[in-house]
Amino acid sequence: MRSAIDSAGRVVIPKTLRDRLGLERGRAIEISERDGKIEIEPLSTPMSLVSRHGRPVAVPQGHLPPLTDEVVRATIERTRR
């Protein structure tokens, strides 16, 4: 996929990639450079441990996108490579 840098230095990430990666408006990302390439990585969502029914449960401190079949399949495929 191709995109362009606008006059303000912004890059648009195509919607199909944003959807597949769960990137929503306001989501924190890490931008770095490695070997002459720009890497953009979503930051982990902070979690808190709470007790439910006497067991610890991780609860996100922010909104998470829905976990769809497509997201699960894409994640499995990425880890197999």
C-alpha positions in Angstrom: 0.0 0.0 0.0 1.1 3.5 -0.7 0.6 6.7 1.1 2.2 10.2 1.1 3.6 12.7 3.6 1.6 15.9 3.7 3.0 19.4 4.2 2.6 19.1 8.0 4.7 15.9 7.9 1.7 13.6 8.5 1.3 10.1 7.0 -2.1 8.5 6.5 -2.1 4.8 7.4 -4.6 3.1 5.1 -7.9 2.1 6.7 -7.5 -1.6 6.0 -4.2 -1.6 7.9 -5.7 0.5 10.8 -8.7 -1.9 11.0 -6.5 -5.0 10.9 -4.2 -3.7 13.6 -6.9 -2.1 15.8 -5.5 1.4 15.4 -8.1 3.9 16.3 -8.0 7.7 16.6 -6.0 8.7 19.7 -4.2 5.3 20.0 -0.6 5.7 21.3 2.1 4.5 18.9 5.9 4.2 19.0 7.7 5.5 15.9 11.3 4.5 15.5 14.0 4.2 12.8 15.9 1.0 12.2 18.3 0.3 9.3 16.9 3.3 7.3 13.3 2.2 7.7 10.5 3.8 9.8 8.7 1.4 12.1 5.3 2.3 13.7 4.2 0.1 16.5 1.0 0.3 18.6 1.8 0.6 22.3 0.5 -1.9 24.7 -2.7 -1.0 26.6 -2.0 -0.4 30.3 -3.7 -3.1 32.4 -4.8 -3.4 36.1 -5.2 -6.6 38.0 -8.6 -6.8 39.8 -10.1 -9.7 41.8 -13.1 -11.3 40.3 -14.6 -14.4 42.0 -11.4 -14.6 44.0 -9.2 -14.7 41.0 -7.0 -12.0 39.4 -8.2 -10.6 36.1 -6.4 -8.2 33.9 -8.6 -5.2 33.0 -7.6 -2.6 30.4 -7.3 0.9 31.6 -8.6 2.2 28.2 -10.8 1.2 25.4 -9.8 -1.8 23.3 -11.1 -2.5 19.8 -13.3 -5.6 19.4 -11.4 -8.9 19.0 -12.7 -10.2 15.7 -12.0 -13.4 13.8 -10.1 -11.5 11.2 -7.8 -9.9 13.9 -7.1 -13.4 15.4 -6.4 -15.0 12.0 -4.0 -12.1 11.1 -2.2 -12.4 14.4 -1.8 -16.2 14.0 -0.4 -15.7 10.4 2.0 -13.0 11.6 3.4 -15.2 14.3 3.9 -18.2 11.9 6.2 -16.2 9.7 
